[in-house]
């Protein structure tokens, strides 16, 4: 995908996006529930870390990591390169976490739960878990002080590693508890790594009082992966989950339970596998609300997807055909899915609604003028 959403090869809804729309999408209050720390590293920071560590990566290769064409490749190679070559100290983790939260706050993201894969940090980067977590938690506190954004950390299982390492990750979390570390996730390639392999880590996390989520149904993998994440792993919410549209009855069960699905309009799989003319029209995201599912849009890997939080919401309007009223509902879905206390949830439902409506009224006046 290129830098601005309007240039994404996709079917249009007939809405002509104006600067007033972009002002609205910037101003509307947001939570972010699906973002990967290593997918949010600034380009300049990547270069600086490479120079500091004398990484065997030239500038052209680094620039290629941040190039997203009409048929984008995945970001896994970038994430592995960070673990292998660039992250050499806890200060590096503090830097990228602080910068991510500062960047998100600039787009009126008020609360973010973001993923970090400890296995790569510990095994490949050689940074002990406790020191790595402490650095990220310090960045969360510093960003809240400096930018007003509330951040929470979700250590995430590397599903390409052995399931025993996922169990070990949960034990690290249990041993080194911090208020800002609130649950677990699982990501990386879903192919041939079904969620049931990691049942023990999820059981242990629940017993330790952590919340749970999982990437499932992301790369065209069977909808049964979503079912396993819900029924066996007992996930509180689902990341992606697109293939659930192939099982309408189960989708309605999830809808009745109020499970929130954190969707990603810039997901690489559908940009690769659907034609530019059909990409937005045929994307499963379009069908999910019609099944009663509670969806909430996110950036996933913002710097590598070349999308910011305002653009993610704009795509839902400009390309996926959802109305501003739909987006208001999706905003509330994010608050329902956030791992916050009920008192905060009630207050944010009220204040977010007020601020959304103020921004929408400003948009209406601007378009009318």
JOKAMO-V623518 format. One record per residue. N is the residue number from 0. RES is the residue in three letters. PHI is phi in degrees with one decimal (none if undefined). OMEGA is omega in whole degrees, -180 to 180 (NA if undefined). NEAR is the number of other C-alpha atoms within 12 Angstrom. Layout:
N	RES	PHI	OMEGA	NEAR
N	RES	PHI	OMEGA	NEAR
//
This chain:
0	UNK	none	178	35
1	UNK	-82.8	-165	25
2	UNK	-64.2	-177	22
3	UNK	-106.3	-178	23
4	UNK	-57.5	-178	32
5	UNK	-62.6	-179	29
6	UNK	-100.2	178	22
7	UNK	-67.1	178	35
8	UNK	-69.6	-174	29
9	UNK	-158.6	176	34
10	UNK	-73.6	-179	27
11	UNK	-88.1	175	26
12	UNK	-95.9	-175	22
13	UNK	93.8	179	14
14	UNK	-85.4	176	20
15	UNK	-89.4	-177	17
16	UNK	-74.2	178	25
17	UNK	-115.0	179	17
18	UNK	-59.7	179	15
19	UNK	-61.6	176	23
20	UNK	-63.1	-177	31
21	UNK	-65.8	175	32
22	UNK	-62.7	178	25
23	UNK	-64.0	-177	35
24	UNK	-65.9	174	37
25	UNK	-70.1	-172	29
26	UNK	-79.5	-175	31
27	UNK	-61.5	-179	40
28	UNK	-70.7	-173	41
29	UNK	-139.7	160	48
30	UNK	-116.9	178	46
31	UNK	-121.7	-177	49
32	UNK	-115.9	-174	50
33	UNK	-146.4	178	48
34	UNK	-146.4	-180	49
35	UNK	-100.3	-176	40
36	UNK	-55.3	-177	48
37	UNK	-75.3	174	43
38	UNK	-93.4	-179	40
39	UNK	-118.6	-178	42
40	UNK	-72.7	177	42
41	UNK	-61.3	179	34
42	UNK	-58.0	-179	29
43	UNK	-64.3	178	18
44	UNK	-68.7	177	26
45	UNK	-57.9	180	41
46	UNK	-62.3	-179	28
47	UNK	-64.3	178	24
48	UNK	-66.1	178	32
49	UNK	-63.9	179	27
50	UNK	-67.5	-179	20
51	UNK	-64.0	-176	18
52	UNK	-95.0	-176	22
53	UNK	53.2	-178	17
54	UNK	-66.4	180	23
55	UNK	-79.1	180	19
56	UNK	-129.5	177	25
57	UNK	-87.9	-175	16
58	UNK	-61.3	-179	19
59	UNK	-63.4	179	12
60	UNK	-66.3	178	19
61	UNK	-63.1	178	30
62	UNK	-59.1	179	19
63	UNK	-64.1	177	21
64	UNK	-61.8	-175	34
65	UNK	-103.2	178	35
66	UNK	-106.3	-176	25
67	UNK	-127.1	-177	31
68	UNK	-89.8	-178	24
69	UNK	-65.2	178	26
70	UNK	-121.2	-171	25
71	UNK	-67.9	172	28
72	UNK	-83.9	179	25
73	UNK	-71.5	-175	31
74	UNK	-104.6	-174	33
75	UNK	-58.4	-178	23
76	UNK	-62.7	179	22
77	UNK	-70.0	-179	33
78	UNK	-63.4	179	35
79	UNK	-65.9	179	26
80	UNK	-64.6	178	29
81	UNK	-60.9	180	39
82	UNK	-61.7	-172	35
83	UNK	-76.9	-169	27
84	UNK	-119.1	-164	29
85	UNK	-105.1	-177	38
86	UNK	-86.0	-174	40
87	UNK	-119.1	-178	32
88	UNK	-152.1	176	30
89	UNK	-57.2	179	28
90	UNK	-59.6	178	23
91	UNK	-63.1	179	35
92	UNK	-67.3	176	41
93	UNK	-60.0	-178	30
94	UNK	-60.9	-175	33
95	UNK	-70.3	178	40
96	UNK	-69.3	179	44
97	UNK	-63.1	-179	37
98	UNK	-65.0	177	33
99	UNK	-58.8	-178	44
100	UNK	-65.3	177	49
101	UNK	-62.8	179	33
102	UNK	-64.4	180	30
103	UNK	-63.6	-180	44
104	UNK	-60.7	180	34
105	UNK	-64.9	177	25
106	UNK	-107.0	177	33
107	UNK	62.5	165	32
108	UNK	-79.4	-175	39
109	UNK	-98.6	-178	35
110	UNK	-149.8	-179	41
111	UNK	-137.2	168	48
112	UNK	-109.3	-173	46
113	UNK	-123.5	-175	47
114	UNK	-91.3	173	42
115	UNK	-145.6	-179	43
116	UNK	-97.7	-177	43
117	UNK	-64.5	-176	45
118	UNK	-57.9	179	38
119	UNK	-65.2	-180	36
120	UNK	-63.4	-177	38
121	UNK	-76.9	-173	28
122	UNK	-75.3	-173	22
123	UNK	-100.4	-180	23
124	UNK	-76.8	178	28
125	UNK	78.3	178	22
126	UNK	-100.5	-179	27
127	UNK	-58.6	-176	24
128	UNK	-54.7	-174	34
129	UNK	-59.3	-179	25
130	UNK	-69.0	179	24
131	UNK	-65.5	180	37
132	UNK	-62.2	180	41
133	UNK	-57.8	-179	28
134	UNK	-66.3	-180	28
135	UNK	-69.1	178	41
136	UNK	-62.7	177	38
137	UNK	-61.8	178	30
138	UNK	-64.6	177	35
139	UNK	-60.0	-179	40
140	UNK	-67.9	179	27
141	UNK	-65.1	-179	24
142	UNK	-68.0	177	32
143	UNK	-65.6	178	27
144	UNK	-63.4	-172	17
145	UNK	-87.9	-171	18
146	UNK	-125.7	177	26
147	UNK	78.1	-180	22
148	UNK	-88.8	176	33
149	UNK	-93.6	-180	36
150	UNK	-115.8	175	43
151	UNK	-137.6	-173	41
152	UNK	-105.2	176	45
153	UNK	-120.9	172	42
154	UNK	-58.5	-171	48
155	UNK	-123.1	-180	47
156	UNK	-70.5	171	44
157	UNK	-85.4	-173	40
158	UNK	-72.0	175	35
159	UNK	-83.2	176	27
160	UNK	-87.7	179	27
161	UNK	-66.6	179	17
162	UNK	-55.3	178	25
163	UNK	-64.0	178	22
164	UNK	-71.8	174	26
165	UNK	-66.9	177	36
166	UNK	-61.7	179	31
167	UNK	-64.3	179	29
168	UNK	-59.2	179	43
169	UNK	-62.6	178	43
170	UNK	-65.5	175	28
171	UNK	-58.1	-179	29
172	UNK	-62.4	-178	37
173	UNK	-65.4	-178	27
174	UNK	-72.5	-175	16
175	UNK	-114.9	-175	22
176	UNK	-66.0	172	23
177	UNK	-144.6	-178	25
178	UNK	-59.0	-178	23
179	UNK	-78.7	-178	31
180	UNK	-103.8	-162	39
181	UNK	-116.3	-178	35
182	UNK	-176.4	179	43
183	UNK	-122.6	172	49
184	UNK	-135.7	175	48
185	UNK	-148.8	-179	49
186	UNK	-149.4	-166	42
187	UNK	71.0	-166	35
188	UNK	-64.4	-178	27
189	UNK	-77.8	-177	31
190	UNK	-55.9	177	19
191	UNK	64.4	178	16
192	UNK	-130.3	-175	26
193	UNK	-65.5	-173	33
194	UNK	-63.4	-177	44
195	UNK	-64.1	178	28
196	UNK	-61.9	-170	29
197	UNK	-113.5	-176	37
198	UNK	-60.0	-175	30
199	UNK	-68.3	178	24
200	UNK	-62.6	179	42
201	UNK	-68.1	177	42
202	UNK	-60.6	-179	27
203	UNK	-64.3	179	28
204	UNK	-64.2	179	37
205	UNK	-62.5	-180	28
206	UNK	-63.1	179	17
207	UNK	-84.5	176	23
208	UNK	91.0	179	19
209	UNK	-90.1	172	32
210	UNK	-75.5	-177	34
211	UNK	-140.6	172	41
212	UNK	-144.9	-179	45
213	UNK	-157.0	168	50
214	UNK	-73.8	-179	50
215	UNK	-153.7	-180	42
216	UNK	64.5	-173	40
217	UNK	-90.6	-172	39
218	UNK	-99.8	-176	32
219	UNK	73.0	179	30
220	UNK	-71.9	-172	27
221	UNK	-57.1	179	26
222	UNK	-62.2	179	31
223	UNK	-63.8	174	27
224	UNK	-64.7	176	38
225	UNK	-66.5	179	43
226	UNK	-59.9	179	37
227	UNK	-62.8	179	29
228	UNK	-62.7	-179	38
229	UNK	-79.0	-171	37
230	UNK	-86.1	-178	24
231	UNK	-91.6	-179	25
232	UNK	-78.6	178	35
233	UNK	58.5	-178	33
234	UNK	-68.5	178	38
235	UNK	-74.4	174	33
236	UNK	-150.2	-176	44
237	UNK	-126.4	175	50
238	UNK	-95.5	-175	50
239	UNK	72.7	176	50
240	UNK	75.3	-169	47
241	UNK	-61.8	-174	43
242	UNK	-73.1	174	34
243	UNK	-62.0	179	40
244	UNK	-64.8	178	35
245	UNK	-79.5	-178	24
246	UNK	-133.3	-174	23
247	UNK	-57.2	-179	22
248	UNK	-65.0	179	17
249	UNK	-67.8	177	28
250	UNK	-58.6	180	35
251	UNK	-67.2	175	22
252	UNK	-62.5	178	20
253	UNK	-64.3	178	34
254	UNK	-63.2	180	26
255	UNK	-64.3	178	15
256	UNK	-80.2	-180	22
257	UNK	75.2	-180	23
258	UNK	-68.6	180	36
259	UNK	-91.8	177	41
260	UNK	-109.4	179	47
261	UNK	-88.6	-174	45
262	UNK	-96.4	-175	43
263	UNK	-133.8	-178	43
264	UNK	-63.5	179	49
265	UNK	-98.1	180	50
266	UNK	-50.1	-173	45
267	UNK	-64.7	-172	32
268	UNK	-58.7	-176	30
269	UNK	-77.7	173	34
270	UNK	-66.6	179	34
271	UNK	-79.0	-168	25
272	UNK	-99.0	177	21
273	UNK	-106.7	180	24
274	UNK	-71.6	178	20
275	UNK	-55.9	-178	24
276	UNK	-73.5	-174	19
277	UNK	-109.9	-171	23
278	UNK	-50.6	-176	30
279	UNK	-77.3	-179	34
280	UNK	-68.7	-174	27
281	UNK	-99.4	-179	24
282	UNK	-63.2	-180	37
283	UNK	-57.8	179	35
284	UNK	-52.1	-178	40
285	UNK	-59.2	-173	32
286	UNK	-88.8	-172	27
287	UNK	-63.7	179	35
288	UNK	-62.5	178	31
289	UNK	-64.5	175	18
290	UNK	-91.8	179	26
291	UNK	87.9	-176	29
292	UNK	-73.3	178	38
293	UNK	-92.2	-179	41
294	UNK	-108.7	179	48
295	UNK	-147.9	-176	44
296	UNK	-79.8	-176	48
297	UNK	-144.2	-177	42
298	UNK	-92.6	179	46
299	UNK	71.6	178	41
300	UNK	-127.9	-165	40
301	UNK	-59.2	-178	39
302	UNK	-73.1	-180	39
303	UNK	-79.8	173	41
304	UNK	-83.1	-178	46
305	UNK	54.5	179	36
306	UNK	-144.3	174	40
307	UNK	-109.7	-176	43
308	UNK	-59.2	178	49
309	UNK	-65.9	-179	38
310	UNK	-68.5	178	41
311	UNK	-59.6	178	45
312	UNK	-71.2	178	46
313	UNK	-60.7	179	42
314	UNK	-60.3	179	45
315	UNK	-62.5	180	42
316	UNK	-88.6	-171	36
317	UNK	-79.6	-174	34
318	UNK	-114.8	-177	37
319	UNK	-93.5	171	38
320	UNK	83.5	179	30
321	UNK	-81.9	-180	31
322	UNK	-83.3	175	21
323	UNK	-63.5	175	29
324	UNK	-63.3	176	17
325	UNK	-61.4	-178	23
326	UNK	-64.8	176	36
327	UNK	-60.9	177	34
328	UNK	-65.7	179	28
329	UNK	-62.6	177	40
330	UNK	-59.6	178	41
331	UNK	-66.9	176	33
332	UNK	-58.4	179	36
333	UNK	-61.4	178	40
334	UNK	-68.3	177	41
335	UNK	-65.5	-177	33
336	UNK	-85.2	-177	39
337	UNK	-68.9	-179	43
338	UNK	-90.6	-179	36
339	UNK	-123.4	179	29
340	UNK	-75.3	-172	14
341	UNK	-63.8	179	14
342	UNK	-64.4	177	13
343	UNK	-63.1	-180	18
344	UNK	-58.9	-180	23
345	UNK	-62.0	-179	17
346	UNK	-65.1	-180	17
347	UNK	-70.5	174	28
348	UNK	-56.4	-179	29
349	UNK	-68.2	-174	18
350	UNK	-70.6	178	21
351	UNK	-63.5	180	32
352	UNK	-61.8	178	27
353	UNK	-60.6	-176	18
354	UNK	-68.8	176	24
355	UNK	-61.9	-177	31
356	UNK	-67.1	176	24
357	UNK	-63.5	180	19
358	UNK	-65.3	179	27
359	UNK	-66.3	178	29
360	UNK	-63.6	178	21
361	UNK	-63.5	178	22
362	UNK	-63.1	-180	26
363	UNK	-59.8	179	18
364	UNK	-64.6	-179	14
365	UNK	-65.5	-180	17
366	UNK	-68.8	180	18
367	UNK	-71.9	-178	9
368	UNK	-76.9	NA	8
//
